[in-house]
Amino acid sequence: MRKIRTIIGTVLCAMVLALGNRMPVMAEEVVSEELKAADTLNLTVSYPSDIKCGEEVTFKLLATGGSGTYKYRIASLTDAQQNFVYDISYGSNSVYGDSDEFKFTFYASGTYYIRFGVMDMGSTPYQTKTTGLLEYPIVINDPNYPSVEELVANVAGECEKSCSTDFDKAVWLHDWILDHADYDYTYSYCAAEGVLARGKGTCESYHRAYVMLLNKVGIPTGRIAGNGHVWTAAQLDGKWYQIDSTWDDMGASYKGTFYEHLYFGLNDDIMKLVHSDHTQPVAGYECNSLEENYFIKTGEIHQWSDPFAEKIRQKIAAGETGFILAVNSDLPESVANVIYRLVAYELSSESWTNATLSASYDNQKLTCSVTVKTPENNGGDNGNSGGSGSNDGNNGGNTGGGSGSNDSNNGGNTGTDNGNSGNTGTTLTGKQRFASLLYENALGRSAEQSELDYWAQELTNGRTGAEVAYGFLFSEEFQNHNYNNADYVEHLYLSLMGRASDTDGKAGWVKTLENGASRLYVFRQFINSEEFQQLCNTYEIQKGDVSLTEERDQNYNVTCFVARNYTQFLSRNYDTDGLNHWCEAINHHTQSMQEIAYGFVFSTECSNKNLSNTEYVKMLYRGCFDREGDDAGISDWTNALNSGMMDRTQVFWGFANSQEFANMVESYHL
């Protein structure tokens, strides 16, 4: 038994013949319209009414009207919440073809909606017709195949029986996915249904399934994308971490190896080395911690870090304060970048006798910097502030130079920098050294002792490292230098990380500023980095944070999207007030992405450009599709405008309501 849904147009030819020349003019107009309707392109779909899961279903397409020469395609297959179940953007799914049949097998009960499209190959330009959004519902209630929601509830219930902490739940659900799913190399199944019900899916399916499971056990999640790939942000014990369950699933040959958790609990700094498109944190999901990283949390990192720990102890005992350890690893570079940056983090977090260690990894090398813990000199008779005398006993050391011999338990001058500022002749405390570095790296000058004392007291009184650093980098003295974006970023590296910038990192942050983020936004990313945390640990101060209040700093992806509208539609850079205005509209959901684009296209400023119809269409291609228009497309749209068939508003909505515009917005993770 098949259910056939049809849309039938009627033609009153008999009426025309019967009325002949006596027909009133109005009747002739009516019949003319009805005759035109006979040529209107239509599409109907037929399929069984008793669909069961696990059995292939054939959808039969029937086109009428037009020239009679057609091509067909599936337009969408969604669940009840309009999430795509079947990916139509790859291979034969993405183009029109000759077949008027489509076959599909369902594996979960629930409500679905299917849409198809037809193209009339005999029309000029080609005419297309797509069935309605909710025109063809499919309702399946199969007791042998639970719905996606039921599957999620069952799996989450099992998880909560075994786990109590966020970390344990996230690992358990991550491993469940790897045990029950394989990657879909046909690139067809993109919903949670793929991984949960049919046991295979794309990265989108892995991510959506993981999100549903994590949310069910009370763990907040977010979406992160790059390089045509998507993975998950998860908030564990109040902090955000990145988890790429797709890349952790490398197949049966890697089962039970460390590769299964290689991308569990990474921060932004490490993930950007894995996914090159991930150059900046996603606003709201900034990942700065490695505490819940799988290898750090379980202690498995020690299989890689312990061999270096022993070498470091030997070098500290020998009095070395800076050294490089070679990493002899046969791991692929992308894997080594993850493992040995975790090793550097672990080594920097460990306790060392009378010292703190800061380690970093790059290019098969661990670079280590040691700070020897010395008693703070608070005045009195504890030490020699100059000359070449011999310092015996438990003294505060020779801080004024000279060639004195330092014996017994002393913290004297061993030839390394003890954090002096200028020629004060005084050993600096950790808090004073922190302030001294800011004077030198942010303001480019040495500090007076009174200035160091002031900031040290501020830190003692509860001011955080972030607040003090803000006081320098946003001070009138710093602002008066009028640094460009590149110089500003360089000063952030020097002041907040204690090192010069790397080329890629600097370029990425300069791009962030050019895309519309404020300098405070970039400053905040630096102070929330592991390197700034280590700097604060070294000087024994609290890291702290700053607040972002401008609308353009609330969601970086929104800011990038709005800023490009200025470039594409107005041919200029954004102004800050306007940028904040449009970002506010998106952030507070008062306008859609299409409406934002409309506001630019039909603004007085854009209208005053007096574009020709051709240039107007070309602008829409660049602004709405992020590409140059193809000749045929430009010609078709321009002809429609020139002939009066469409006005500019109608053409705009033709672009803005298209899938390609939706894909462009999606590329901004919006």
N, C-alpha and C positions, 0 to 999 in steps of 0.2 A: 504494500500500500504506500503510495508516494503522495506527498502533499505538494501541490503545485500552486505557487503564488504568482499571479499575473497582474499586470497593469494594462488595461485594454483601452485604446483610443478609438472613437467611433467616427466614421466618415459618412456624411449625409448626401452621398451622390444621388440617390434616388429622389431626394427632395429637390435637388438642383434640377433634374430632368423634368419633374412634375410641374414645378413652378414656371420654368422657362423664362420668357422675357418679361412676364408680369411680376417677377420677384422684386420687392422693394430694395432700394440700395442698402438699407441696414441688413437685410437678410443675406444679400450677396457678401457683405463684409463678414458676417458670421460664418457662412459656409467657407469663405476663403481661409479664415483662421482654422476651421476644422480640417480643411484639406492640408494645410500646413502641418497640423498636428499629426497627420498620418505619416509624415516623413520624419517626425521627431524620433531621435534615437532612444530606445528603451531597452532595459535589461531585466529579465526575470530569472529566478533561481529555483530549482526543484531539488528536493532531497527527502530521504525517508523520515517519517514522523516518529519512528520508534528506535532512535539511535541508542546503541549500547557501547560502553567502553570496551576497548580491546579489539573492536571490529572495524575494519576500514569502511569509511563512508564516502560515497561518491556524490558530489554536488554537480548538477547539470545546469549549464548556462544557456539561455536563449535570448538572442538579441533581435530586435525588430526595428524597422524604420531605417532611414539613411540609405546608403548605397547597397547594402547587403553583403559587403566584404568587411569582415571583422577580425580583430585580435582581442584576446582576453587576458586578464590577470586577476590574482587575488589582491584585494585592496587592504584588508585587515582581518584578523581573527583575534578577538579580545575576550576577556572574561567579564564578569558582571560589573567590575569596577573600571572597565575600559583599559585595563592593562593588556598590552600585546602578548598573546600566547605564542604566536607564530611570527617569525621575523621575515618581513617582506623586503628587506633592503639588500639581500644577497642573491647572486646567481639568477636563475630563471624566475625566482619569486619576484624580482624587482622589475621585470620587463613584461610587456605584452607578448603573448604567444598565440599559436594557432589553435591549441586545444580548448575545447569548450567544456572540459571536465576538470574537476579538482578533487583529489582524494586526500583524506585525512583520517587519522585514528586518534580518538580521545582516550585519556587514561585517568581522568578524574571526573567525578560527578560535579555538577554545577551548571550555571547559566553562562552561555557564550553568545557572542554576536559575530556574524561573518558578513563580510562585504566583498563585492567583486566589481571590477571595472571592465568596460568594453571601449574599444577605439574603432571608429568608422574609418577604414583605410581608403575609402573612395571619396572622402570629403576634403575640401581645401579651405582653411587649414583642417587638420584632423579634428573630428568631433569626438568627444569622450563622454561617457556616462558612468556614474558610480552609484551603486545601490545605497539606500539610506543607512544611517548610522545604526538604527535599531530595527531595521526593516526585517531582518532574518534572524530571529532569536533561536537558540538551540538550548533546550532544557534537558539535562540528563540526571536521572536519579537511579543509579546503579548500585545496589547494596554490596556488590563485590569490589567496587572502586570508590573509596571515600573521596570527599571533596578535599581541595587543598587546605582549607581551614581545619578540617578534621585531622588531616595528616599532621599539620603543624601542632595542633593541640596534643596529639598522641606522642609525638617526638619530644615536645617540650615537657610533657608530664614525666616521661622516662628520665629526662635530663635532671629535673628537679628532685627526683628520688635519689639521685646519686651525688648531686653537687649542691654546695651552699654558697660559695663565693662567686663573684662575677667572673673571675679568671677561670675557675674550674668549669663554669657553665659555658663560657665562650669556647674553651678548648674542646669540651665534650661535643658541642653542637658542630663545631668545625670538623672534628674527626668523624662525626656521623655522616656529614655530607661527603667526605672523602671516601668513606666506606660504601656509600650507597649510590654514588653518581660517577659518571664518566663524562669527559668533555665531548661536546657535540661538534664534530668536524664538518657536519653539513650546514652549520650555522643557522639552524632553523628554529630551535626552541629557546626562547628568550625570557620566559616567565618563570616564576617560582615553580609552577606546575612541571616544568621540564625536569629539574633536579628532584623534586619531591615525589612526583607521580610516575614519570616515565624513566627516571634514572639517568638522564643525560640532558645537557643544556650548555649554552654558551656562558661567557663570563657574566652576562646580565642575569642569567638564570641562577648561577651560583650566588651572585650578590643578593638577588631578591629573596631567594630561599633562606639564606643566612640571616637577612634582615628580619624576615617574618619570624624565624625561630628565636633570634635574640630578643626581639621586641616582646615575644610571648613570655619570656622568662624575666622581663623587666629591665633589659639592657638597652639604653638608647643607641641609635645608630645614625649613620650618615652615608652619603654617596660620594665617592671620589673617582674621577675619571682622568684618563690620559693615554695617549698613543693608541686610540681606538679601543680602549680597554676600560673596565670598571671594576672597582673593588670597594671594600667596606671600611668605614670608620665606626669604631665601637667604643663606648664610654665605659671603662672598667674602673670601679672604685673612684669615680669622679674625674678621671683623666681620659683623654681621647687617644686611641691607638689605631693604627691601620693594619688591616688583616686582608690578605689576598688569598682567599680559599681556592680560587681557580688555579693560580700559579703553584700553590702547594700541592695540587693534585697532578702529579707528573706520571701517573700510571702505575701499573702493577709492579714493574721492575724497581720502583723506588719505594715500595711499600715497606714501612718499618724503618726507614732511614731518616736522617735529620732533615732531608728535603721536605718532608711532610709538614714541617712547622717553620720553614725558612722565612716565610713572610707573615708570621703571626706576631703582632704587637710591635710594629716598627714605627719610628717617628718620621716626620717630614724630611729631615736631613738625610736619612738613609734611603727612604723610599724614592726620593728624587734621583738617586743613582740607579735605581732599578727601572723606574719609568721616567724617561727623559722629559716627557711633557709635564710632569708634576714638578714645576719649577717653584711654585709658591704654595703655601698652606691654603687650604680651602677655609674661607671664613666661617667661623662657628665650629669647625672641626680641627682646629690647630692641634697637631700632635707633637708634643715636646718631650714627653717622658718615655723612658725605656724600662720603667720599674716592672711593668706587666708583660714585657717581652717574654716569649716562651722560654728561650734559652737562659735568660737572666733569672726569671722567676723560678724555674725548676733547678737551676744550678748546672744545667748541662753545658753552659758556656765554659766551665772549667776544663773541659777536655781540650779546648783550644787556648785558654788563657794561662793555665798553670805552668806550662813550659816557659812562658815569658816572665812569670812572676818570680821565679827563682833567679833568672838572669838580672832582673831589676833589683832584687835584694842585694845581690853581689855588687852591683854598680853603686847603689846607695851607700853600702858599707865602705866602698872605696872612695867615697866623697864626690862622685860624679853627679852633676846637677843637670846635665843635658846630654842626651845620647839617642842614637837611632838603632833599632833592632830590626834586622832583616826578617822578612816573613817568607819562608820557603814553602810555598803552597802550590799544589797542582790543581786547586779549585779553579773553575772558570772565573773570570774577572768579576762578572756580575754577582756571583755567589760570594767570592772573597770580599767584595765591597760590603756585603751585609755582615758576614761572620766576623771580620777583623775590626769593623767599626764597633760591633758589640764587644769584642775583646778589649778595645781601647776604653770603652765605657766601663767595663767591669774592672779593669786595672786602675782606672782613675777613681773608682768608688771604693776600692779596697783600702784597708788600714795599713800604713807603713810605719816602721819604727822611726820616730822623730822626724817625719817628713810627710809631705803630701805630694801626690803625683798627678800630672796632667798628661794624658796620652792621646794621640790622634793617629789615624791610619790613612795612608794614601800610597798608591803605586808600590805595593809590596814592601812597605816600610811602616814600622811603628815609631813615631817620634815622641820621645818622652822628655818632660821637663819636671825637675824635682825642686821643691821648695823646702828647705831645711827649717824645721821648727826651732825657733830661738826664743829665750825669755825676753819679754818686752822690757825695754829700758825706760823706766819711769823717773830717772834722775837719781840723786843721791850719790853714793860712793860706788855704785855697781858699774865700773867700767872706766876706760880711758878714752877721753874724747879727742885725743890727738897725740902727736908725737910718736916716738919709736919705742916706748917702754914695753917691758915684758908683763903680760897679764896672766897671773896665776890664780888658781882657785876657781870658784864658781862666779864668773864675771860676765858682764853684758857685752864685752868685746871691744875691739878697736874699730871705731866708726869714723875716725877722722883721717884715715890713711896711715902711712908709715909702714915700717917693716917689722913690726913687733911679732914676737913668737907667742902663739896662743896655745896654752897647755891645759890639761885636765878637762873639766866639763865646761867648755866655753862655747859661746855662740858667736865667736868673733868673725873677723874679716878673712874669708878664705879665698879671696880673689874674685868673688861673684858679687853681683849688684844686690845690696841689702835694702834697696828701696829708698835711697837718699834722694831728696829733691833739692837741686841747686847746691849751695855750699853751706847748708845749715849746720853741718857737723853733728847731726843728731840721728840716731837710729829710729826709723819710723815704725809705728805700730802697723798691724795689718790694715786697719781702717785708714790710717794716714797714707799708706802705700796705695790703696785703692783710689783715694782722692788725688794723689800725686800723678798717677797714670792718666786720670781724666784731664788734669791740667796740661800735661805734656801732649796727650794724643788728641784731645778735643779742642783745647784752646791754644795749643802750640807754644806754651811757655812754662817756665818753672813757677812753682807756687811759693808764696811766703809761708813761713812757719805758722803764722797766725791763721792763714787760710786753711792749712792742713788741719790745724787744731779745731777750727770751726766745724769742718765737715766730719771729722772724726767724732766730735761731740754729737753732731746730728745723727750719725749712725748709731752711736751708743744710746741715744735717746729714742731710738725706734725707727728712724728713717731707713728705708730699704735701699738696696743697691740701685733698683730701677728708678726710685724717686731722685736719688742723688745724681745719677747719670742724666736724667731728664733735666735737672737743674743746670747742668753744664751744656748739653747739646741743644737746648732751647733757650739758652740765656741770651741776653742782648749782645754780650761780647761775641758769642759764637755766630749769631745771626748777622752781625755787622760784617762778617767776612763775605756774605752773599755767595756762598758756595753753590755751584751747579749740582745737579742730581748725582753725577758720578763722584764728585768730591765729597758730597754729603755721605754717600754710601761708604766711601773709603774711610771716612772718619768713624763711621759706625763699627767697621771691622776693627780698626785700631783701638778704639775706645772701649768696645764692649766684648771683643773677642781676643784682644791683645795680640793681634797679628794683622799682616797685610791681607788684602782680599785675594781670592782666587778669581781667575778670569770669568769663568762661567757663573759663579755665584754673584759677582758684582754686576754682570750684565743682566742677570735675572732680576735683581732688586731695582736696577735702574729702569728696566722695562715695567716693573710694577708701578713705579712712580709715574712713568709716562702714561700708563693705562688709567690713571686717575686716583690711585690711592694716595693718602696724605703721607707726609714724612713721619708723623706720629705713628701711623699704621706700620710702616716699615721698621721704625724704632722698636715697636712692641714685638715684632717678630724676632728681632735680635735679642731682646732681653728675655724672651721665652725660649731661647736656644740652649742646647746642652753646654755649649762653650761658655756662655755667660754664667750659667749655673755653676760651672767648674771654677770660673774666675771668682765668683762670690764665695764658693767653698774655700778656695785658696786663702782669701783674706778674711774668712770667718764672719761674713755678713749675710743678712737675709736678702734673697733675690728680689722679691716683691713683683709688682706688676703696675701697669697704668691702664686707664680707661679710655676707650675710644667713643667719642660722642657724635662725630659727623656721620651723616647718613651714608656717605661714600665709603666709609670704613666698616660698615656693618656686614657687607657681603661683597667680597672682592669680585666675584663673578658678575654680580649685578653691575658693579662699577665699570668693569670692562665692557659689558654689553652697552651701557649707556654711552660711554666714551666713544665707542665705535660709531654710534649714531651721529655724533658731532662730525666725525671725520668723513663718513660716507655721505651724509645728507647735507651738511652745511659746509663741508670742505675746510674745516678749521678745527683747532684743538678746543677742548671743552673750557668753559669758565666754571670756576668752583661753585658759585651759587647755583647755576643752572644744573650742574652735575648733581649736587645734593638734592635739588628739587626733584629731578627725575628718579634718582635712586630712592628717595622717600616714597614716591608713588608705587614703585615696585616692591620695596621692602614691606610696605603696609598694605599691599594687595588692593590698592585703589585703582590701578590701571594694569591692563594686560600688556604683554610684550608687543602685540600688534598695535595696541592703542598708543604705546610709547613711540613706536615707529611712525604712526600716523601723525602724532604731534609734531615730529620733526619735519616730515614730508610736506605737511600743509601749514607749516609755520610761515609767518610773514617773511622771515629771513630766507627760507628756502624758496618761497614764491617769488621773491625779488630777484632771484637768479635768472628768471625769465628763460627757463630751459625750453628748447624745442621738444616736440613729442618724442623724437628719437633719443635725445639726451635724457629726457625724463625716464624713459624705459631703461636706458643703460644705467642710470642712477639706481633704479629699483633693483636691477640685477645685483649690483655691487652691494647695496645696502641691505637687501632682504635675503639674498642668496650667498653673499660673500664670494662672488665670482663675477667674471665678465660674462655678458650675455652671448649666447650663440647667435649666429647671423639669422637663422630661421626664426628663432624666438623673438628677437628684436624686431624683425620684419612683421611678424604676425601681430604683436602688440601695437606697434606703431601704426600699422594699417587700420587696426580697430579704432584707434584714436582719430586718425586722419579722416576715416569714413564717417565718423559720428556714431558708430555702433556702440562704443563705450566711451565714458568720460574718464578723467584721471582718477577720480575716486574709485570707480569700478575696477580699473586696472590695478590700482594699489591693493585693493582687497583680494584681487586674483592672486597677487604675489603673497600677501600677508597670511592668507588662509591656506596656503599650499603646504604640502609635506616638506618641501625643501626649506621653507622658512622655519618650520618646526624643527627640522634637523639643525639648522644654523643656531637656533636658540638652545637646542640640546647640547651643542658643542660648547656652550658656556656653562653647562651643568645647571641649567635653569628649567 
